[in-house]
Amino acid sequence: MIADDLQRENDQLKEKVRQLQTGRRQLRKLTKRFARVFHVREVENPQLREHSLR
């Protein structure tokens, strides 16, 4: 029946959207972590070295 097929397709699309949203959240977390690591490496690390040499 057409309605059943459409419902099945809709359910599959909803599941795909949930999977993509989960992947997006994971990527955002990784991006924030990478930005923090980069900031420490490029900005804070030299400042810490400079401070420890005093």
PQR file with spaces between the fields and no chain letter, atoms N, CA, C, O and H, PARSE charges and radii, in Angstrom:
ATOM       1  N    MET     1       0.837   -1.175    0.000 -0.4000 1.5000
ATOM       2  CA   MET     1       0.000    0.000    0.000 -0.0000 2.0000
ATOM       3  C    MET     1       0.889    1.248    0.000  0.5500 1.7000
ATOM       4  O    MET     1       1.957    1.244    0.612 -0.5500 1.4000
ATOM       5  N    ILE     2       0.470    2.279   -0.660 -0.4000 1.5000
ATOM       6  CA   ILE     2       1.261    3.496   -0.808 -0.0000 2.0000
ATOM       7  C    ILE     2       1.521    4.151    0.540  0.5500 1.7000
ATOM       8  O    ILE     2       2.636    4.601    0.803 -0.5500 1.4000
ATOM       9  H    ILE     2      -0.397    2.282   -1.158  0.4000 1.0000
ATOM      10  N    ALA     3       0.506    4.209    1.397 -0.4000 1.5000
ATOM      11  CA   ALA     3       0.666    4.848    2.700 -0.0000 2.0000
ATOM      12  C    ALA     3       1.718    4.120    3.537  0.5500 1.7000
ATOM      13  O    ALA     3       2.517    4.760    4.220 -0.5500 1.4000
ATOM      14  H    ALA     3      -0.400    3.843    1.183  0.4000 1.0000
ATOM      15  N    ASP     4       1.723    2.804    3.488 -0.4000 1.5000
ATOM      16  CA   ASP     4       2.712    2.022    4.232 -0.0000 2.0000
ATOM      17  C    ASP     4       4.123    2.283    3.708  0.5500 1.7000
ATOM      18  O    ASP     4       5.067    2.427    4.484 -0.5500 1.4000
ATOM      19  H    ASP     4       1.075    2.283    2.932  0.4000 1.0000
ATOM      20  N    ASP     5       4.253    2.342    2.395 -0.4000 1.5000
ATOM      21  CA   ASP     5       5.555    2.623    1.788 -0.0000 2.0000
ATOM      22  C    ASP     5       6.058    4.019    2.184  0.5500 1.7000
ATOM      23  O    ASP     5       7.232    4.205    2.505 -0.5500 1.4000
ATOM      24  H    ASP     5       3.486    2.225    1.764  0.4000 1.0000
ATOM      25  N    LEU     6       5.152    4.978    2.152 -0.4000 1.5000
ATOM      26  CA   LEU     6       5.531    6.338    2.535 -0.0000 2.0000
ATOM      27  C    LEU     6       5.910    6.413    4.011  0.5500 1.7000
ATOM      28  O    LEU     6       6.857    7.112    4.372 -0.5500 1.4000
ATOM      29  H    LEU     6       4.199    4.827    1.890  0.4000 1.0000
ATOM      30  N    GLN     7       5.186    5.703    4.858 -0.4000 1.5000
ATOM      31  CA   GLN     7       5.509    5.692    6.288 -0.0000 2.0000
ATOM      32  C    GLN     7       6.876    5.060    6.529  0.5500 1.7000
ATOM      33  O    GLN     7       7.664    5.558    7.334 -0.5500 1.4000
ATOM      34  H    GLN     7       4.417    5.134    4.564  0.4000 1.0000
ATOM      35  N    ARG     8       7.151    3.974    5.837 -0.4000 1.5000
ATOM      36  CA   ARG     8       8.440    3.289    5.965 -0.0000 2.0000
ATOM      37  C    ARG     8       9.577    4.214    5.508  0.5500 1.7000
ATOM      38  O    ARG     8      10.609    4.324    6.170 -0.5500 1.4000
ATOM      39  H    ARG     8       6.511    3.570    5.184  0.4000 1.0000
ATOM      40  N    GLU     9       9.366    4.868    4.378 -0.4000 1.5000
ATOM      41  CA   GLU     9      10.379    5.794    3.867 -0.0000 2.0000
ATOM      42  C    GLU     9      10.587    6.966    4.838  0.5500 1.7000
ATOM      43  O    GLU     9      11.717    7.397    5.067 -0.5500 1.4000
ATOM      44  H    GLU     9       8.527    4.779    3.840  0.4000 1.0000
ATOM      45  N    ASN    10       9.495    7.471    5.398 -0.4000 1.5000
ATOM      46  CA   ASN    10       9.582    8.560    6.363 -0.0000 2.0000
ATOM      47  C    ASN    10      10.359    8.119    7.608  0.5500 1.7000
ATOM      48  O    ASN    10      11.191    8.869    8.119 -0.5500 1.4000
ATOM      49  H    ASN    10       8.577    7.121    5.212  0.4000 1.0000
ATOM      50  N    ASP    11      10.092    6.920    8.089 -0.4000 1.5000
ATOM      51  CA   ASP    11      10.812    6.393    9.251 -0.0000 2.0000
ATOM      52  C    ASP    11      12.303    6.248    8.952  0.5500 1.7000
ATOM      53  O    ASP    11      13.142    6.551    9.801 -0.5500 1.4000
ATOM      54  H    ASP    11       9.416    6.311    7.674  0.4000 1.0000
ATOM      55  N    GLN    12      12.628    5.790    7.758 -0.4000 1.5000
ATOM      56  CA   GLN    12      14.035    5.640    7.370 -0.0000 2.0000
ATOM      57  C    GLN    12      14.729    7.000    7.304  0.5500 1.7000
ATOM      58  O    GLN    12      15.875    7.144    7.731 -0.5500 1.4000
ATOM      59  H    GLN    12      11.946    5.544    7.069  0.4000 1.0000
ATOM      60  N    LEU    13      14.036    7.974    6.776 -0.4000 1.5000
ATOM      61  CA   LEU    13      14.607    9.320    6.687 -0.0000 2.0000
ATOM      62  C    LEU    13      14.802    9.933    8.066  0.5500 1.7000
ATOM      63  O    LEU    13      15.800   10.611    8.311 -0.5500 1.4000
ATOM      64  H    LEU    13      13.106    7.857    6.429  0.4000 1.0000
ATOM      65  N    LYS    14      13.848    9.696    8.973 -0.4000 1.5000
ATOM      66  CA   LYS    14      13.998   10.206   10.334 -0.0000 2.0000
ATOM      67  C    LYS    14      15.212    9.580   11.011  0.5500 1.7000
ATOM      68  O    LYS    14      15.955   10.267   11.711 -0.5500 1.4000
ATOM      69  H    LYS    14      13.038    9.146    8.774  0.4000 1.0000
ATOM      70  N    GLU    15      15.414    8.291   10.808 -0.4000 1.5000
ATOM      71  CA   GLU    15      16.577    7.616   11.381 -0.0000 2.0000
ATOM      72  C    GLU    15      17.875    8.172   10.793  0.5500 1.7000
ATOM      73  O    GLU    15      18.855    8.365   11.513 -0.5500 1.4000
ATOM      74  H    GLU    15      14.810    7.733   10.239  0.4000 1.0000
ATOM      75  N    LYS    16      17.877    8.425    9.500 -0.4000 1.5000
ATOM      76  CA   LYS    16      19.058    8.995    8.852 -0.0000 2.0000
ATOM      77  C    LYS    16      19.363   10.382    9.415  0.5500 1.7000
ATOM      78  O    LYS    16      20.526   10.719    9.640 -0.5500 1.4000
ATOM      79  H    LYS    16      17.081    8.268    8.915  0.4000 1.0000
ATOM      80  N    VAL    17      18.338   11.176    9.642 -0.4000 1.5000
ATOM      81  CA   VAL    17      18.513   12.507   10.218 -0.0000 2.0000
ATOM      82  C    VAL    17      19.112   12.384   11.612  0.5500 1.7000
ATOM      83  O    VAL    17      20.024   13.138   11.952 -0.5500 1.4000
ATOM      84  H    VAL    17      17.394   10.902    9.460  0.4000 1.0000
ATOM      85  N    ARG    18      18.620   11.446   12.432 -0.4000 1.5000
ATOM      86  CA   ARG    18      19.174   11.244   13.774 -0.0000 2.0000
ATOM      87  C    ARG    18      20.647   10.860   13.700  0.5500 1.7000
ATOM      88  O    ARG    18      21.458   11.356   14.482 -0.5500 1.4000
ATOM      89  H    ARG    18      17.880   10.833   12.155  0.4000 1.0000
ATOM      90  N    GLN    19      20.995    9.983   12.768 -0.4000 1.5000
ATOM      91  CA   GLN    19      22.390    9.569   12.611 -0.0000 2.0000
ATOM      92  C    GLN    19      23.271   10.758   12.208  0.5500 1.7000
ATOM      93  O    GLN    19      24.367   10.936   12.740 -0.5500 1.4000
ATOM      94  H    GLN    19      20.336    9.580   12.133  0.4000 1.0000
ATOM      95  N    LEU    20      22.790   11.552   11.281 -0.4000 1.5000
ATOM      96  CA   LEU    20      23.552   12.718   10.833 -0.0000 2.0000
ATOM      97  C    LEU    20      23.709   13.742   11.946  0.5500 1.7000
ATOM      98  O    LEU    20      24.770   14.353   12.081 -0.5500 1.4000
ATOM      99  H    LEU    20      21.900   11.408   10.849  0.4000 1.0000
ATOM     100  N    GLN    21      22.664   13.937   12.746 -0.4000 1.5000
ATOM     101  CA   GLN    21      22.756   14.876   13.864 -0.0000 2.0000
ATOM     102  C    GLN    21      23.777   14.388   14.894  0.5500 1.7000
ATOM     103  O    GLN    21      24.538   15.186   15.441 -0.5500 1.4000
ATOM     104  H    GLN    21      21.803   13.441   12.636  0.4000 1.0000
ATOM     105  N    THR    22      23.792   13.094   15.153 -0.4000 1.5000
ATOM     106  CA   THR    22      24.770   12.536   16.080 -0.0000 2.0000
ATOM     107  C    THR    22      26.181   12.747   15.544  0.5500 1.7000
ATOM     108  O    THR    22      27.073   13.156   16.288 -0.5500 1.4000
ATOM     109  H    THR    22      23.174   12.446   14.709  0.4000 1.0000
ATOM     110  N    GLY    23      26.385   12.474   14.269 -0.4000 1.5000
ATOM     111  CA   GLY    23      27.693   12.695   13.655 -0.0000 2.0000
ATOM     112  C    GLY    23      28.097   14.150   13.708  0.5500 1.7000
ATOM     113  O    GLY    23      29.266   14.460   13.941 -0.5500 1.4000
ATOM     114  H    GLY    23      25.661   12.142   13.665  0.4000 1.0000
ATOM     115  N    ARG    24      27.165   15.036   13.498 -0.4000 1.5000
ATOM     116  CA   ARG    24      27.449   16.477   13.548 -0.0000 2.0000
ATOM     117  C    ARG    24      27.869   16.887   14.951  0.5500 1.7000
ATOM     118  O    ARG    24      28.817   17.655   15.112 -0.5500 1.4000
ATOM     119  H    ARG    24      26.216   14.784   13.309  0.4000 1.0000
ATOM     120  N    ARG    25      27.177   16.387   15.967 -0.4000 1.5000
ATOM     121  CA   ARG    25      27.550   16.702   17.348 -0.0000 2.0000
ATOM     122  C    ARG    25      28.959   16.204   17.662  0.5500 1.7000
ATOM     123  O    ARG    25      29.736   16.904   18.311 -0.5500 1.4000
ATOM     124  H    ARG    25      26.406   15.763   15.836  0.4000 1.0000
ATOM     125  N    GLN    26      29.284   15.012   17.208 -0.4000 1.5000
ATOM     126  CA   GLN    26      30.617   14.463   17.449 -0.0000 2.0000
ATOM     127  C    GLN    26      31.685   15.308   16.759  0.5500 1.7000
ATOM     128  O    GLN    26      32.736   15.577   17.339 -0.5500 1.4000
ATOM     129  H    GLN    26      28.653   14.443   16.681  0.4000 1.0000
ATOM     130  N    LEU    27      31.420   15.722   15.538 -0.4000 1.5000
ATOM     131  CA   LEU    27      32.375   16.561   14.820 -0.0000 2.0000
ATOM     132  C    LEU    27      32.548   17.920   15.495  0.5500 1.7000
ATOM     133  O    LEU    27      33.657   18.452   15.545 -0.5500 1.4000
ATOM     134  H    LEU    27      30.566   15.504   15.066  0.4000 1.0000
ATOM     135  N    ARG    28      31.471   18.475   16.004 -0.4000 1.5000
ATOM     136  CA   ARG    28      31.574   19.757   16.707 -0.0000 2.0000
ATOM     137  C    ARG    28      32.431   19.620   17.956  0.5500 1.7000
ATOM     138  O    ARG    28      33.241   20.498   18.252 -0.5500 1.4000
ATOM     139  H    ARG    28      30.570   18.044   15.963  0.4000 1.0000
ATOM     140  N    LYS    29      32.259   18.517   18.697 -0.4000 1.5000
ATOM     141  CA   LYS    29      33.084   18.285   19.882 -0.0000 2.0000
ATOM     142  C    LYS    29      34.557   18.167   19.504  0.5500 1.7000
ATOM     143  O    LYS    29      35.426   18.746   20.157 -0.5500 1.4000
ATOM     144  H    LYS    29      31.600   17.803   18.456  0.4000 1.0000
ATOM     145  N    LEU    30      34.827   17.409   18.440 -0.4000 1.5000
ATOM     146  CA   LEU    30      36.208   17.239   18.002 -0.0000 2.0000
ATOM     147  C    LEU    30      36.808   18.560   17.532  0.5500 1.7000
ATOM     148  O    LEU    30      37.978   18.840   17.797 -0.5500 1.4000
ATOM     149  H    LEU    30      34.121   16.939   17.909  0.4000 1.0000
ATOM     150  N    THR    31      36.022   19.364   16.843 -0.4000 1.5000
ATOM     151  CA   THR    31      36.495   20.659   16.364 -0.0000 2.0000
ATOM     152  C    THR    31      36.839   21.570   17.537  0.5500 1.7000
ATOM     153  O    THR    31      37.867   22.248   17.518 -0.5500 1.4000
ATOM     154  H    THR    31      35.072   19.137   16.628  0.4000 1.0000
ATOM     155  N    LYS    32      35.983   21.588   18.559 -0.4000 1.5000
ATOM     156  CA   LYS    32      36.260   22.404   19.739 -0.0000 2.0000
ATOM     157  C    LYS    32      37.524   21.919   20.443  0.5500 1.7000
ATOM     158  O    LYS    32      38.335   22.726   20.895 -0.5500 1.4000
ATOM     159  H    LYS    32      35.149   21.037   18.575  0.4000 1.0000
ATOM     160  N    ARG    33      37.688   20.605   20.535 -0.4000 1.5000
ATOM     161  CA   ARG    33      38.878   20.051   21.179 -0.0000 2.0000
ATOM     162  C    ARG    33      40.136   20.423   20.393  0.5500 1.7000
ATOM     163  O    ARG    33      41.149   20.811   20.974 -0.5500 1.4000
ATOM     164  H    ARG    33      37.029   19.949   20.167  0.4000 1.0000
ATOM     165  N    PHE    34      40.058   20.302   19.076 -0.4000 1.5000
ATOM     166  CA   PHE    34      41.196   20.657   18.234 -0.0000 2.0000
ATOM     167  C    PHE    34      41.534   22.138   18.381  0.5500 1.7000
ATOM     168  O    PHE    34      42.708   22.499   18.467 -0.5500 1.4000
ATOM     169  H    PHE    34      39.234   19.987   18.604  0.4000 1.0000
ATOM     170  N    ALA    35      40.523   22.992   18.411 -0.4000 1.5000
ATOM     171  CA   ALA    35      40.759   24.430   18.568 -0.0000 2.0000
ATOM     172  C    ALA    35      41.436   24.713   19.899  0.5500 1.7000
ATOM     173  O    ALA    35      42.326   25.561   19.976 -0.5500 1.4000
ATOM     174  H    ALA    35      39.569   22.699   18.341  0.4000 1.0000
ATOM     175  N    ARG    36      41.026   24.015   20.942 -0.4000 1.5000
ATOM     176  CA   ARG    36      41.650   24.210   22.256 -0.0000 2.0000
ATOM     177  C    ARG    36      43.112   23.766   22.231  0.5500 1.7000
ATOM     178  O    ARG    36      43.983   24.475   22.735 -0.5500 1.4000
ATOM     179  H    ARG    36      40.303   23.326   20.879  0.4000 1.0000
ATOM     180  N    VAL    37      43.384   22.604   21.651 -0.4000 1.5000
ATOM     181  CA   VAL    37      44.755   22.107   21.560 -0.0000 2.0000
ATOM     182  C    VAL    37      45.614   23.092   20.761  0.5500 1.7000
ATOM     183  O    VAL    37      46.734   23.415   21.157 -0.5500 1.4000
ATOM     184  H    VAL    37      42.676   22.028   21.241  0.4000 1.0000
ATOM     185  N    PHE    38      45.090   23.552   19.662 -0.4000 1.5000
ATOM     186  CA   PHE    38      45.826   24.496   18.830 -0.0000 2.0000
ATOM     187  C    PHE    38      46.110   25.784   19.602  0.5500 1.7000
ATOM     188  O    PHE    38      47.212   26.327   19.528 -0.5500 1.4000
ATOM     189  H    PHE    38      44.181   23.289   19.340  0.4000 1.0000
ATOM     190  N    HIS    39      45.117   26.268   20.338 -0.4000 1.5000
ATOM     191  CA   HIS    39      45.293   27.499   21.111 -0.0000 2.0000
ATOM     192  C    HIS    39      46.386   27.311   22.156  0.5500 1.7000
ATOM     193  O    HIS    39      47.242   28.179   22.325 -0.5500 1.4000
ATOM     194  H    HIS    39      44.221   25.827   20.398  0.4000 1.0000
ATOM     195  N    VAL    40      46.360   26.190   22.851 -0.4000 1.5000
ATOM     196  CA   VAL    40      47.391   25.926   23.860 -0.0000 2.0000
ATOM     197  C    VAL    40      48.760   25.882   23.199  0.5500 1.7000
ATOM     198  O    VAL    40      49.723   26.459   23.703 -0.5500 1.4000
ATOM     199  H    VAL    40      45.665   25.485   22.714  0.4000 1.0000
ATOM     200  N    ARG    41      48.836   25.200   22.084 -0.4000 1.5000
ATOM     201  CA   ARG    41      50.125   25.043   21.402 -0.0000 2.0000
ATOM     202  C    ARG    41      50.658   26.370   20.894  0.5500 1.7000
ATOM     203  O    ARG    41      51.841   26.665   21.062 -0.5500 1.4000
ATOM     204  H    ARG    41      48.053   24.731   21.675  0.4000 1.0000
ATOM     205  N    GLU    42      49.822   27.159   20.290 -0.4000 1.5000
ATOM     206  CA   GLU    42      50.281   28.376   19.630 -0.0000 2.0000
ATOM     207  C    GLU    42      50.311   29.614   20.533  0.5500 1.7000
ATOM     208  O    GLU    42      51.119   30.515   20.310 -0.5500 1.4000
ATOM     209  H    GLU    42      48.861   26.920   20.154  0.4000 1.0000
ATOM     210  N    VAL    43      49.454   29.669   21.532 -0.4000 1.5000
ATOM     211  CA   VAL    43      49.353   30.887   22.328 -0.0000 2.0000
ATOM     212  C    VAL    43      49.837   30.663   23.759  0.5500 1.7000
ATOM     213  O    VAL    43      50.731   31.363   24.235 -0.5500 1.4000
ATOM     214  H    VAL    43      48.798   28.937   21.713  0.4000 1.0000
ATOM     215  N    GLU    44      49.251   29.698   24.429 -0.4000 1.5000
ATOM     216  CA   GLU    44      49.556   29.535   25.849 -0.0000 2.0000
ATOM     217  C    GLU    44      50.927   28.916   26.084  0.5500 1.7000
ATOM     218  O    GLU    44      51.620   29.319   27.018 -0.5500 1.4000
ATOM     219  H    GLU    44      48.525   29.129   24.042  0.4000 1.0000
ATOM     220  N    ASN    45      51.332   27.968   25.282 -0.4000 1.5000
ATOM     221  CA   ASN    45      52.611   27.292   25.493 -0.0000 2.0000
ATOM     222  C    ASN    45      53.788   28.280   25.456  0.5500 1.7000
ATOM     223  O    ASN    45      54.619   28.253   26.364 -0.5500 1.4000
ATOM     224  H    ASN    45      50.769   27.640   24.523  0.4000 1.0000
ATOM     225  N    PRO    46      53.888   29.143   24.448 -0.5600 1.5000
ATOM     226  CA   PRO    46      54.976   30.135   24.467  0.2800 2.0000
ATOM     227  C    PRO    46      54.901   31.062   25.685  0.5500 1.7000
ATOM     228  O    PRO    46      55.929   31.445   26.245 -0.5500 1.4000
ATOM     229  N    GLN    47      53.695   31.415   26.085 -0.4000 1.5000
ATOM     230  CA   GLN    47      53.546   32.279   27.262 -0.0000 2.0000
ATOM     231  C    GLN    47      54.040   31.555   28.510  0.5500 1.7000
ATOM     232  O    GLN    47      54.691   32.159   29.363 -0.5500 1.4000
ATOM     233  H    GLN    47      52.860   31.104   25.630  0.4000 1.0000
ATOM     234  N    LEU    48      53.734   30.263   28.619 -0.4000 1.5000
ATOM     235  CA   LEU    48      54.194   29.489   29.770 -0.0000 2.0000
ATOM     236  C    LEU    48      55.716   29.368   29.766  0.5500 1.7000
ATOM     237  O    LEU    48      56.358   29.487   30.810 -0.5500 1.4000
ATOM     238  H    LEU    48      53.205   29.772   27.926  0.4000 1.0000
ATOM     239  N    ARG    49      56.281   29.133   28.595 -0.4000 1.5000
ATOM     240  CA   ARG    49      57.746   29.045   28.494 -0.0000 2.0000
ATOM     241  C    ARG    49      58.396   30.357   28.904  0.5500 1.7000
ATOM     242  O    ARG    49      59.371   30.379   29.655 -0.5500 1.4000
ATOM     243  H    ARG    49      55.759   29.037   27.747  0.4000 1.0000
ATOM     244  N    GLU    50      57.836   31.450   28.396 -0.4000 1.5000
ATOM     245  CA   GLU    50      58.377   32.768   28.701 -0.0000 2.0000
ATOM     246  C    GLU    50      58.299   33.047   30.200  0.5500 1.7000
ATOM     247  O    GLU    50      59.229   33.595   30.792 -0.5500 1.4000
ATOM     248  H    GLU    50      57.044   31.432   27.786  0.4000 1.0000
ATOM     249  N    HIS    51      57.199   32.670   30.791 -0.4000 1.5000
ATOM     250  CA   HIS    51      56.999   32.888   32.224 -0.0000 2.0000
ATOM     251  C    HIS    51      57.955   32.029   33.055  0.5500 1.7000
ATOM     252  O    HIS    51      58.451   32.483   34.087 -0.5500 1.4000
ATOM     253  H    HIS    51      56.443   32.225   30.311  0.4000 1.0000
ATOM     254  N    SER    52      58.215   30.808   32.623 -0.4000 1.5000
ATOM     255  CA   SER    52      59.082   29.913   33.403 -0.0000 2.0000
ATOM     256  C    SER    52      60.551   30.310   33.294  0.5500 1.7000
ATOM     257  O    SER    52      61.355   29.928   34.145 -0.5500 1.4000
ATOM     258  H    SER    52      57.811   30.440   31.785  0.4000 1.0000
ATOM     259  N    LEU    53      60.911   31.063   32.271 -0.4000 1.5000
ATOM     260  CA   LEU    53      62.302   31.488   32.109 -0.0000 2.0000
ATOM     261  C    LEU    53      62.649   32.697   32.978  0.5500 1.7000
ATOM     262  O    LEU    53      63.823   33.036   33.128 -0.5500 1.4000
ATOM     263  H    LEU    53      60.259   31.373   31.580  0.4000 1.0000
ATOM     264  N    ARG    54      61.681   33.321   33.525 -0.4000 1.5000
ATOM     265  CA   ARG    54      61.905   34.528   34.365 -0.0000 2.0000
ATOM     266  C    ARG    54      62.403   34.178   35.735  0.5500 1.7000
ATOM     267  O    ARG    54      62.638   35.068   36.553 -0.5500 1.4000
ATOM     268  H    ARG    54      60.727   33.046   33.403  0.4000 1.0000
